[in-house]
């Protein structure tokens, strides 16, 4: 091959990044999983909700975070500030909020013995206080969790003293999403899959689009294909521990009859992937995508997928070394008529069916990975973001306690 014909590799921009195989042991080791629990999920900023999940004062949400072995209570106080607490009474450890979400009356009453906490986490009433021994209300409120908001996303950090602010942690991504109209969209659908897979395998499967023409040949790729071309990303980058991938719009878009009809009335997730809507940015305030869609991985377990007219998120929750919960949430403008609602529903179902192909593959990988037959895996240039992700995992696991 003539030197002029050699492809320019994404990895060429990162000469410091090794090009060697990666070991399989971290995907199957229970000991490594426990290190990830302590050194990643209890020390980094983790997305637990959107501000729209607690839109008004006294609204609350409970998020069970099994990887951190806790129940998180997120509440918008009377002062309109969003706070997070361990959902645990100081008396005997009972959760003070039992419902997944709701609106309190300015306080939470433990349903075990009646201790009461306000929305700022302060202990304001102790039943039979004169029979306790030196209980100081000021020292026995709900245990706070560091909480902050970025672009409407609520994050928590379980560390006693986070090593950096949320703004600092998200800085490598902030410029890329600046101007995207998150506030114009509301939660429209949510799917949840309980998969027999290591969380890293699930994360990595979304950090590259190279698998699309093969794995999704009968779904997404059947309708949207760059025919006869080797797959390349339109953009691919490492953003600190975070990652970014974007794909070109296809040369050919052949929607199913139902998708074609729905496309007359609005944008669904499926066709938003496939169609280059450059110049058609209704509701996007001039935001310019790098390709057909931009996918940001926020280390360790959040994805934000930006499209024209819709966006989606993945929250990936490790449960065990070989079990992970995958939450997929889609956001659209509020449908103004039956046609727009139809388009959104068609798109959400097509997207769901495509992701079921991913889920099946995740579990198949996990089922054979534990055999130990392969000690290492190989990554190519289009999988650079996976290598960056594994480097971040290893760096956190190897870090000394702060």
C-alpha positions in Angstrom: 0.0 0.0 0.0 1.3 3.5 -0.9 1.8 5.6 2.2 -0.6 8.2 0.8 -3.3 5.5 0.8 -2.9 4.5 4.4 -5.8 5.5 6.6 -5.5 8.1 9.2 -6.3 6.4 12.5 -8.1 7.9 15.5 -5.4 6.3 17.6 -2.8 8.5 15.8 -4.1 11.4 17.9 -3.3 9.5 21.1 0.3 8.2 20.8 0.4 7.8 24.6 -2.4 5.1 24.4 -1.1 1.5 24.2 -2.2 -0.7 21.3 -1.8 -4.0 23.1 -4.6 -6.6 23.8 -6.7 -6.1 26.9 -7.0 -8.9 29.6 -10.3 -10.7 30.1 -9.8 -11.2 33.9 -11.5 -7.9 34.9 -14.7 -9.0 33.2 -15.1 -12.2 35.3 -13.2 -11.5 38.6 -15.5 -11.0 41.6 -12.5 -9.4 43.4 -12.0 -6.9 40.7 -15.8 -6.1 40.8 -15.6 -5.3 44.5 -12.7 -2.9 43.8 -14.8 -1.2 41.2 -17.6 -0.9 43.7 -15.3 0.8 46.2 -13.0 2.8 44.0 -15.3 3.8 41.1 -19.0 3.8 42.1 -18.3 5.2 45.6 -16.0 7.9 44.5 -17.2 9.3 41.1 -20.3 11.4 40.2 -23.2 9.1 39.4 -26.4 10.2 37.6 -29.5 9.2 39.5 -32.3 11.4 38.0 -33.4 14.4 36.0 -34.5 17.6 37.6 -37.9 17.0 35.9 -38.3 13.9 38.1 -38.7 16.3 41.1 -40.1 19.4 39.4 -41.8 21.0 42.4 -40.9 21.6 46.1 -41.6 18.6 48.3 -41.4 16.2 45.3 -39.1 13.2 46.0 -37.7 10.2 44.2 -36.1 7.1 45.7 -33.3 5.4 43.7 -32.0 2.0 44.9 -28.3 2.0 44.1 -27.2 -1.6 44.7 -23.6 -1.1 43.6 -23.2 1.4 46.5 -25.4 -0.8 48.8 -27.7 2.1 49.6 -31.1 3.6 48.9 -30.9 7.3 47.8 -33.6 9.8 48.6 -33.7 12.8 46.2 -36.0 15.6 47.3 -36.6 19.2 46.2 -36.9 21.2 49.3 -39.2 24.1 50.1 -36.3 26.4 49.2 -36.3 24.8 45.7 -32.9 23.2 46.2 -32.5 19.5 45.2 -30.8 17.4 47.8 -29.9 13.8 48.3 -29.8 11.6 51.4 -29.3 8.1 52.4 -32.9 6.8 52.8 -32.3 5.6 56.4 -33.7 6.7 59.7 -31.2 7.5 62.5 -33.3 5.5 65.0 -33.2 1.9 63.8 -32.3 2.2 60.1 -35.7 1.9 58.5 -36.1 3.7 55.1 -38.0 6.9 55.7 -39.5 6.9 52.2 -41.1 3.7 51.0 -42.6 4.7 47.7 -40.5 5.1 44.5 -41.6 8.7 44.1 -44.2 11.1 45.4 -44.8 14.4 47.1 -44.4 14.8 50.8 -46.0 17.3 53.1 -42.8 19.1 53.8 -41.4 16.2 55.9 -40.8 12.4 56.0 -42.2 10.4 58.8 -40.5 7.0 59.5 -43.2 4.4 59.5 -41.5 2.3 62.1 -41.5 4.6 65.2 -42.5 8.0 63.9 -39.3 10.0 63.8 -39.8 13.0 61.4 -37.3 14.7 59.1 -37.9 17.8 57.0 -36.9 18.2 53.3 -33.5 19.6 54.3 -32.8 16.3 56.2 -33.1 17.8 59.7 -34.5 15.6 62.5 -37.5 17.7 63.7 -39.4 15.2 65.9 -38.3 12.3 68.1 -41.2 10.2 69.4 -41.0 9.7 73.2 -37.8 11.9 73.2 -37.7 11.9 77.0 -37.1 8.2 77.1 -34.1 8.3 74.8 -30.5 8.7 76.1 -28.8 11.8 74.8 -30.1 11.9 71.3 -29.0 15.2 69.7 -31.4 16.1 66.8 -28.6 18.3 65.2 -26.4 15.2 64.9 -29.0 12.7 63.9 -30.6 14.1 60.7 -30.7 12.1 57.5 -27.1 11.4 56.3 -26.5 13.7 53.3 -25.0 12.6 50.0 -23.1 15.1 47.9 -25.5 16.2 45.2 -25.3 18.6 42.2 -27.0 19.3 38.9 -25.5 19.5 35.4 -27.6 20.3 32.3 -30.7 19.2 34.3 -29.1 15.8 35.3 -29.0 15.1 39.0 -25.7 13.5 40.1 -24.6 12.2 43.5 -21.2 11.3 44.9 -20.9 8.9 47.8 -17.3 9.9 48.8 -16.9 11.7 52.1 -15.0 14.4 50.3 -15.3 14.2 46.4 -12.0 14.7 44.7 -13.6 17.3 42.3 -16.8 19.2 41.8 -19.4 18.0 39.4 -18.6 20.9 37.1 -15.0 19.9 37.0 -15.8 16.3 36.4 -18.1 17.1 33.5 -15.9 19.8 32.0 -14.6 17.7 29.1 -18.2 17.2 27.9 -19.8 20.5 28.7 -18.7 22.4 25.6 -19.8 19.6 23.3 -23.4 19.6 24.6 -23.7 23.4 25.1 -26.8 24.7 23.4 -28.6 21.4 23.2 -32.2 22.0 24.2 -32.6 19.4 27.0 -35.3 21.5 28.6 -37.5 21.2 25.5 -37.9 17.4 25.9 -39.6 15.3 28.6 -39.4 11.6 29.4 -41.6 9.7 26.9 -40.6 6.1 27.4 -38.4 3.9 29.6 -37.2 0.3 29.2 -35.4 -1.7 31.8 -33.4 -4.9 31.1 -32.0 -7.2 33.8 -29.0 -8.8 32.0 -26.6 -11.6 32.9 -23.5 -9.6 32.0 -20.6 -7.7 33.5 -21.3 -4.0 33.4 -18.2 -3.2 31.4 -19.2 -5.4 28.5 -22.5 -3.5 28.3 -20.8 -0.1 28.5 -18.2 -1.1 25.8 -20.9 -2.4 23.4 -22.2 1.1 23.1 -18.8 2.8 22.8 -18.5 1.9 19.1 -20.8 1.8 16.2 -18.7 -0.6 14.2 -21.0 -3.5 15.1 -24.1 -1.8 13.5 -23.8 -3.3 9.9 -23.3 -6.8 11.4 -25.3 -7.1 14.6 -28.2 -4.9 13.4 -28.2 -6.0 9.8 -31.9 -7.0 10.0 -33.1 -3.9 12.0 -31.4 -0.5 12.1 -28.9 -1.4 9.4 -31.6 -2.8 7.1 -33.2 0.6 7.0 -30.1 2.8 7.2 -26.9 1.6 5.6 -23.8 3.1 4.1 -23.8 0.4 1.3 -20.5 -0.9 0.2 -18.5 1.3 2.6 -16.3 0.2 5.5 -17.8 1.6 8.7 -16.0 4.6 10.2 -17.2 7.0 12.9 -17.7 10.6 11.9 -16.1 11.5 15.2 -14.5 9.6 18.0 -12.7 11.0 21.0 -11.4 10.5 24.5 -12.6 13.2 27.0 -10.7 12.4 30.2 -12.3 9.3 31.6 -15.4 10.0 29.4 -15.9 9.0 25.7 -17.5 10.3 22.6 -18.7 8.6 19.4 -20.7 9.9 16.4 -21.7 8.2 13.2 -22.2 9.5 9.7 -25.8 9.7 8.3 -26.4 6.9 5.9 -26.3 7.2 2.1 -29.5 5.2 1.9 -32.5 5.2 4.2 -35.2 2.6 3.4 -37.7 2.7 6.3 -40.3 0.1 6.9 -43.8 1.0 5.7 -44.9 1.9 9.3 -41.8 4.0 9.9 -42.3 5.8 6.6 -45.9 6.7 7.6 -44.9 7.8 11.1 -42.2 10.0 9.7 -44.9 12.2 8.0 -46.1 13.3 11.4 -43.0 13.6 13.6 -39.6 12.3 14.6 -39.2 8.9 16.3 -35.9 7.6 17.7 -35.4 5.1 14.9 -35.6 7.4 12.0 -33.8 10.2 13.9 -30.8 7.9 13.9 -31.1 7.2 10.2 -32.0 10.6 8.6 -29.6 13.4 8.1 -31.8 16.3 9.3 -29.2 19.0 8.7 -31.1 22.3 8.3 -34.2 20.8 9.9 -33.5 21.8 13.5 -36.9 22.6 14.8 -36.6 23.0 18.6 -32.8 22.5 18.5 -31.8 26.2 18.8 -29.2 25.8 16.1 -27.4 23.0 17.8 -25.1 21.2 15.3 -24.5 17.5 15.6 -21.2 15.9 14.5 -23.0 13.2 12.6 -26.4 11.5 12.5 -26.2 11.4 16.3 -23.7 12.2 19.0 -23.3 9.7 21.9 -21.5 10.8 25.0 -20.3 8.3 27.6 -20.2 9.9 31.1 -17.9 7.7 33.1 -18.7 5.3 34.6 -22.3 4.4 33.8 -24.3 7.1 31.9 -24.8 7.6 28.2 -26.4 10.7 26.6 -27.4 10.2 23.0 -28.2 13.5 21.2 -30.3 13.5 18.0 -32.3 16.2 16.2 -35.7 16.2 17.7 -35.1 13.7 20.5 -32.5 12.4 22.9 -32.0 9.3 25.0 -30.1 8.1 28.0 -28.6 4.8 29.2 -28.1 4.2 32.9 -26.0 1.1 33.5 -26.3 -0.3 37.0 -23.9 -3.1 38.1 -25.5 -5.6 40.5 -22.9 -8.4 40.5 -19.9 -9.4 38.5 -22.2 -11.1 36.1 -25.4 -9.1 36.4 -26.3 -5.6 35.3 -29.5 -3.5 35.0 -29.8 -1.4 31.8 -32.2 1.5 31.8 -33.1 3.1 28.5 -35.0 6.4 28.6 -36.2 8.4 25.6 -37.1 12.1 25.6 -39.3 13.9 23.1 -41.1 17.2 22.9 -44.6 16.8 24.4 -46.8 15.4 21.6 -49.3 18.0 20.4 -51.5 15.6 18.4 -52.1 11.9 17.7 -49.7 11.9 14.7 -46.7 13.0 16.7 -47.6 10.5 19.5 -47.8 7.8 16.8 -44.3 8.7 15.5 -42.8 8.7 18.9 -44.3 5.3 19.8 -43.1 3.8 16.5 -39.6 5.1 17.1 -39.5 3.9 20.6 -40.5 0.3 19.7 -38.1 0.1 16.8 -35.3 1.4 19.1 -36.3 -1.2 21.7 -36.2 -4.1 19.2 -32.7 -3.0 18.0 -31.4 -2.8 21.6 -32.7 -6.3 22.3 -30.2 -7.6 19.7 -27.5 -5.8 21.8 -28.8 -7.4 25.0 -28.8 -10.9 23.6 -25.2 -10.4 22.5 -24.1 -9.0 25.9 -25.3 -12.1 27.7 -23.8 -14.5 25.1 -20.4 -12.8 25.6 -20.7 -13.1 29.4 -21.7 -16.8 29.2 -18.5 -17.7 27.4 -16.1 -15.1 28.9 -16.0 -17.0 32.3 -14.7 -20.1 30.6 -11.2 -18.6 30.7 -10.6 -19.9 27.1 -9.4 -16.4 26.0 -7.0 -14.5 28.3 -7.1 -11.3 26.2 -9.2 -9.4 23.7 -8.2 -7.3 20.7 -9.3 -3.7 19.9 -9.1 -1.9 16.6 -9.0 1.8 15.8 -12.8 2.3 15.8 -12.8 0.9 19.3 -10.5 3.5 20.7 -13.1 4.8 23.2 -13.3 1.3 24.7 -9.6 1.3 25.3 -9.9 4.7 27.0 -12.7 3.4 29.1 -10.7 0.4 30.3 -7.8 2.7 31.0 -10.0 4.8 33.2 -11.4 1.7 35.0 -7.9 0.5 35.7 -6.7 3.9 36.9 -9.5 4.2 39.4 -9.1 0.7 40.7 -5.3 1.2 41.1 -5.6 4.6 42.8 -4.5 4.8 46.4 -7.2 5.7 49.0 -7.5 9.5 49.3 
